[in-house]
């Protein structure tokens, strides 16, 4: 049940001057016969405000990583344009940092050298004293103090990803692009890094675009969750605004009254509605430039304890 309609809550971020604008993006590939083409996704439109944390959720094959690579300038779209900080993306740039699923560290370099490689790329004339201070700042930020001289082979999986995050943040990018950075980690390490990333983003007001398959990860981290339909021919089906308070933590977010409405909405989409887009599109008059904006919430005034009844309400 989709529920009733409510007024939109106050926006957390200034959406009048987006940091990222995606307009009419599409990606197609040649079929094996070399003649026909298969469209992975098309007619993708969305904005990301400065300081906003956006997660993209969709099934495998809908083009999530391809979309992130286009935002990073690592791939070219078949159609459409990406604008970041007022400039069209035509290739890689130090204004956009990427953290991949694997840590992608140079194995012969120490922690500080891996981070320093990125810092020198951005500021080649930085003095030695400022360079050392700058690198240490981001090592401390991800809680790797004391591991500066260790090589990747001496680090755990979680520590390697911390180095990758520190390296990305050290160049002070306009946008941080994350491609399921915690998917290969165990649950405890993943949870710890999620908490650290949330704290870092709150501290730095970093603009973030992240791909994830983890619903609870999206609810914890994101201000906005973009839902993509199944590929091929994937589209943005909905934009879901997170109705939990920004101060949420992994240990208490499930106690909030809006946790179950938003979680159930996302599960329902992934399990049932992501594959029924064509039928829904005809019934709702779908506009790809303005996909529905949903705010799942309960009308109950008090936080639920897991057994209380609630109603979904959507914008």
ZIHUSUL-V507229 format. One record per backbone hydrogen bond with DSSP energy under -1.0 kcal/mol. CO is the residue of the C=O (numbers start at 1). NH is the residue of the N-H. Records with the same first field share a line. If there is no record, write none. Layout:
# ZIHUSUL-V507229
CO->NH + NH
This chain:
# ZIHUSUL-V507229
4->314
19->85
20->48
21->83
22->46
23->81
25->44
26->78 + 79
27->40 + 41
29->38
31->34
36->31
38->29
39->233
40->234
41->27
44->25
46->22
48->19 + 20
49->52
52->208
53->223 + 224
54->210
55->226
56->212
57->228
59->62
63->67
64->68
65->69
66->70
67->71
68->72
69->74 + 75
79->26
81->23
82->89
83->21
84->87
87->84
93->96
95->174 + 175
97->177
99->179
106->109
110->114
111->115
112->116
113->117
115->119
116->120
117->121
118->122
119->123
123->126
127->131
128->132
129->133
130->134
131->135
132->136
133->137
134->138
135->139
136->140
137->141
138->142
139->144
140->143
144->147
147->150
148->112
150->111
151->154
152->155
156->160
157->161
158->162
159->163
160->164
161->165
162->166
163->167
164->168
165->169
166->170
169->172
175->97
176->209
177->99
178->211
180->183
182->185
186->190
187->191
188->192
189->193
190->194
191->195
192->196
193->197
194->198
195->199
196->200
197->201
198->202
199->203
200->204
201->205
207->176
208->54
209->178
210->56
211->180
214->218
215->219
216->220
217->221
218->222
223->242
224->55
225->240
226->57
227->237 + 238
234->42
235->229
238->227
239->294
240->225
245->248
249->253
252->255
253->256
256->259
258->262
259->263
260->264
261->265
262->266
263->267
264->268
265->269
266->270
267->271
268->272 + 273
269->274
273->276
274->230
276->280
277->281
278->282
279->283
280->284
281->286
287->290
292->239
294->241
312->4
